[in-house]
């Protein structure tokens, strides 16, 4: 009788343990796939009023990723150079930067792909000069500043080249904060830079001689773009889809309620909403359906004009000794990856 009771207790205990194991498996405590999907994605961003910062400020980017069990870690990078180092080391998974530094990533064979264009740079970047300068010809023999290997540097060199001023102007390599100090001290008469530094210099006895919007009409195109690490993109396609969806929703808010979008970004940047809206209007935001047109990234079957844009920037960087080798045509084609946007659009149909 005692032995029977012992067997009964043992059976009950086994039943309870098995039940707990099944329950734990059901809720993912021992689910390897759950462990694989639940992780932290590291996203480097630019602190500028664009679609990414809007999606972040609204909390939509974080929430979209949380819906698929992914925690977002956002890292601010002012320098594309530093972002490239982080991509190369694998310490971040996505990074936004000016397209010139994206070309550097390509040329240095950092295993990345260009997956999104945040905005084409227009009035948000420009050549600001002292009020004593009235034309490009007045710049001969003068000293200008810009941030080398940046979109501003590329634009400035193209401007000087077209005005036959190459070699006649002294160029200084400076960060935006240093540009402001040199402007105030009178060490420079002009600078090709971006907002908010651009407007600050204008307010200090300066005016804009030309901007990047004017250069677009001459085929000199610059942009802020997003790169992703190839290994991460391959392992987690659902994360890229969530990011693109949140960026598209940011576009929708800006298109339907620009004042509200500017208010959100103004609170994030600590700037008046009207000034933020001015900066937003100073660049061209590209929706997903725009980006896969031939004017921009193109399609997986036929890459678009960004192939030529990237090759032109690579030639510029090589001529300025900032690249030792030019990327091949095949490498440029493979670098541009509209496939992620195409997948998103296919799901939305």
N, C-alpha and C positions, 0 to 999 in steps of 0.2 A: 504494500500500500504506500509506504514511504517512498520506495523507488518510483512508483507511478507518479506521485506528486512532484518528485524531483524532475522527472522527464517533462511533466506538464509545465513547470516553471521555466525549464530550459527552452521549451518550444515557444513559450510566450516571449521570453527574452530575445530569442532569435527573430521572431516575428517583428518585434519592436525595432530591432537594429536594422533589419531589412527595410522596414517602412521608412526609417530615418534616412537611410542611404538613397532610397528612391526619391524621397522628398528633396534631399539635398541636390541630387542630380537634376531633378525637375527645375529647381530654382537657380541652377547654374553654379552651385558651389564647387562642383567637381567637373564642370563642363569646360573642356579644353577650348572649344570653339568660342565660348563666352570670354575666356581669358584672352584669346587672340583678338577678338573684336574690341574689347574694353581696354583702351590705352590712351595715351596723351599725344595729341598732335601739336607740333610746335610751329607757329606761324609768325614770321617776321613781317612787320608792316611799316609803312611810311606814315608819318604824322602830317598828312595833307588831306584836304577836304575832297575825298573821292569815294567811290562806291564801297571799298573795303572798310574804310574808317566809319562810314555810315552804318554798314551792316554790323560792325563791332559795337558802335555806340548804342544802337538800338537793342543790342543783346541777341539779335537774330542769328548771327553767325555761331555764337556760343550755343544757343538753343537748338539749332539745326544739327549740330554735331552731337549734342547730348541725346537727341532723339535716336541716334544710331549707336549710343553707348560710348562715345568718344569725348574725352575731356580736352578742351582747348587751352593752350598756353600761348599768349600773345607776347611777342618780344619786339620792342621798338628799335629800329635801326635807322639812323640818319645817313649812314654811309653804305652804298652798295658794295664797296670793297669789303667791309666787315661782314655784310650779309653773305657774300661769296665765300669768305673764309668759313663761316658757320655751315654753309651748305656743303662745302668740301669735307668738313670734319664730320658731317652727319648730325650736328647738334641742333639743326632745325630741318623742317620738312618742306615748308613753303616759304618763299620770300618775295616781297614786292620791292622793286627798284627801278631806276631809270634804265632805259633800253641800252644805253652805252655799257653799263655794268653787266647787263644780261649778255651782251656780245662778248665781254671779257670772260664770263663764265663759260660760254660756248668755246671760245678760242683756247682757254686753259683746260678744256676737256673735263670740267666739273660735271658729273653725270646728272644733268638737269634737262627739263623741257620747258618751253614757253607755252603756258596753258591759258593765259588770259591777258587782255589788254585793259587796264583800268581806265586810262584816258589818254587822248592825244593832247600834247601840251601846246597851248596857244598863248593867250594873253597872260597866263600865270608865270611865264618865263620871258624875260626880255633884256634888252641892252639899255640900262639906265645910265645917263650921263649927267655931268654937271651942267647947269644952265648956260655956261659959257660955250658949250659945244652945240653947234647947230646942224652939223651934217657929218657923215662918215669921214669925209675928207679932212675934217678938223681933228681926227684922231691920229693922224700921222705924227710920229714922234712922241706920242703920249703913252701913259701907263694905264692899263686896264687889268682888272682881276676877274677870275672865275674859278670854279672848282674843277680841276683837271680830271679828265676821264668821265665827266658828267655829261648829261644832255646839254647843259648850258655851254660847256666847253666846245662840244661838237658844233653847236649852232653858231657860236662866236667865230670859230675858225672858218666856217663856211661863209659867214658874212664878210670877214676880212679878205678871204680869198676872192669873192665876187667883186669886192671894191678895190682889188689890186693893192691891198694894204698888208698882205702877208709879209712878215719880216720888218715892217715899218712901225709896228706897235709892240711895246713891251708888255708881255703877259705875265701876271703873277698867279700862282696857284694858291688859293685860299679857301678855307671853310667859310660858310655864310656869315658866321659871327665875326670872323676876322675881316671879312669884306666890309662890314658895317664900321668897324673901328678904323680901317684904312680910309674909308670914305670921309669919316668925321675929321680925321687928321689931315686930309688933303693929299695923302700919298698917291691916290688914284683919281682919275677924272671920270672913270666909268667902270661898270661891271655888268657882265651877263650873269644873271642870277634868277632865283625863283621866289615866289611868295612864301611867307609874308615879308621877307627881306626886301623884295622889289619895291613894294609900296612904302616901306620905311625909308628907303633911300630917296624915293621921289619926294617924300615930305620934307627932306633936308636939302633943299635947293637943287633938285634934280628933275629930269623928265625922261620919258621913255622914247628912245630914238627909233626903235623897232622891236617887235616881239616875235615869238615863235609861230604865232598864227599867220603872220605875213610870210614866214619862211615856208609854211606848208604849201602855199601856192606855187613855190619854186621847187617843190619836190624834196625839201629838207624837212623830214618828218621825225619828230621825237615823241616819246610816250613813256608812261609808267606801266610796267608789266608785272605779271606774277610768274615766278618759276616754281617748279616742284621737283624734288629729288626723284629720279627715275625709279629707284628701288621702292620708295614709299608709294609712288603713284601706281606701280604695278601691284603692290600688296594690298592697297586700300582704295580701290576705285570709288567706293561709296563715299569716302571722305571728300574727294574732289567734286563729286556730284552735289554733296551738301553745301560745299563752299560756293559753287557756281549758282545754286538755287538762291542762296542768301544774297549774293551779289546782284542777281536779277531782281530780287524783291527790293533791294536798295534803289535800283534804277527806277522801278515802278513808283516808289515813293517820291523820288526826285521829279519824275515826269508829271505826276498828278498833284503833288503838294510841295513845290520847291521851297516855299517859305518854311514849312514844317521841317523839311530835310535840313535846311540851313540852320534852323533853331537847334536841332539835335546836334549837329556838328559844331555849332557855335559854343554850346555848353561843354562839349568835349575838348575843344581847342582853347577855351577861355577867350573867345573873340565875339564881337557883335555879330548878330545873325546877318545883317545887311552886308557886312564886309565878307563874311564867309560865302554868301550867295554870289557876290561879285566874283570871288575866286572860282567858285564852282562853274559859273557861266564862262569863265576865261579858259576853260579846257573843254574838250569834246568827249563826253562819256559814250562808250560803245556798248550797246546791248549785245546779248549773245548772238542773236540772228544777224547783227551787223558784222560781227567779228569774223564769221565764216564766209563773208563775201570776198571776192577777189581783191578788192581795194585794201584789204587788211590781211588777216591770217590765211584766208582761202579755205579750201576743203582738204580732206585727207587725200583725195585723188589729185587735186591741183592746188598747190600752195600759192598764196597770193603775193601782193606787193611787198609784204614784210620781208620776203626773201631778199629783194633788192635793197630795201632799207637797211637790213642787217649787214649785207655785204658792203654797202657804202660806209657804214659806221666802222666796220672792221678795217677797211682800207685807211680810214682816217686815224684810227688808233695805231695801226701799224706805222703810218707815216710819222706819227708823233712818238714813236718808239715805246708805246705803251703795250704793244703786243709784239712778240717775237715771231709768231707764226699766224698766218691767216687760216681760218676754218675753210674746209673744202665745201664745194657746192652741195655734196651729199650730206655733210655734217649740218649745214644750214637747213636743208630740207627736213632732216630728222629732228632738229631742234624745235622747229615750229610744230606744235601738236594741237590742231583744232579738233582732234577726235573726242576729247573730253566734252567740249561744247556741243559737238554733234550728238553725242550720246544723251546729253541733257535735253536738247531740243527734240530728239526722237521720243523721249518719254513724255514730253509735254504735249505732243500732237494728239 
